[in-house]
Amino acid sequence: MKQRIITAIWGIALVALANFLGGIWLKIFGALVAAVALYEFFNLFRIERYMLYLSIALSFFVIFSNYSINNKILFLFVLLFLLALIESFKNRIASQSIVYVLFSFIYIVFPILFLVLLRGFENGKKLIWVPYIVCWLSDTFAYFTGLAFGKRRIWSNISPKKSLEGFLGAMIGGMVAVWFYQFGLSVKNFDLSTLLLSTAEGMILSIIAHTGDLFASMLKRQQQKKDFGSILPGHGGVLDRFDSLIMVTPIIYFLAKFGLF
C-alpha cells in the first residue's frame, strides 16, 4: 500500500506539471505515455518488435504534428500498407498482428491525442482535468461503495472484484466530478438546466470509464495476465492506470466541441 501511495503521488505530480505547462511539454508527456502503453499492448499480444517501433514512430507524428485529425487517420492506411507489404515479402500470414497494430491507434494513440487537444480549448487549462477527475472519483466511489455494499458480482468472468453496487457508486462519483468542474472550476451559474446536463454527463462518463476498465480486464484475461506491465510499482502498467481515461477523453473532447463543457 505504501508503494502504491508513493507511486500515485509522483504520478499525479507529473500529470499536474504536464497539464500546467501545456504546449510541447504536454505533447512530450502524451507521446511518452503512448509509447509505453503501446509497448505494453504489443508485449501482451506478442507482436513483433519492428511493428512496435513503426507504431511508436507514427504515434509521435500523430501527437506532435499540426496536421488535421483526418490527415493523421490517413497515415494509418500508410502504416497498414507498410505492414502488409513487409509481411507479404516475408511470406507470412500476420493479418491478426496487423489488426492489433491498427486497433492500438484507435484504443491508445488517438485518445491520448484528444487529451492533448483538450488543452487547446479556451478553457483548456481547466478542461484537461475533467477526464482525470471523472476517472479518479468514479474509481474511488466504486471502490468504497463496493467495499461497503458490494454483493452482486455480475462481472465475475471479467473482473471478479467488481460489483453492481460499486458500478452505481461509480456513477455517483462521475456526477460529483462533473458538478465539481461545472460549478467549481468553471464557476457556472447554478441553475436547473446546467444541473441536469451535468448529472447526465457525469452518469454517461462514469459508465464509459467503467466500461474502459472492464474492456482492459477482458484483454488481460484473454492473455491470462493480471497487469499490462510493471512500470508503476503498486499499480501495474501505464495502461492499467489509463484504461478508463482513454475511453472517456474522446467523448469529453467532442462534448466540448459542441459547447457542452
Summary of the structure (lengths in Angstrom):
residues: 261
radius of gyration: 19.1
end to end distance: 35.4
largest distance: 64.3
contacts: 851
relative contact order: 0.13
helix: 76%
strand: 1%
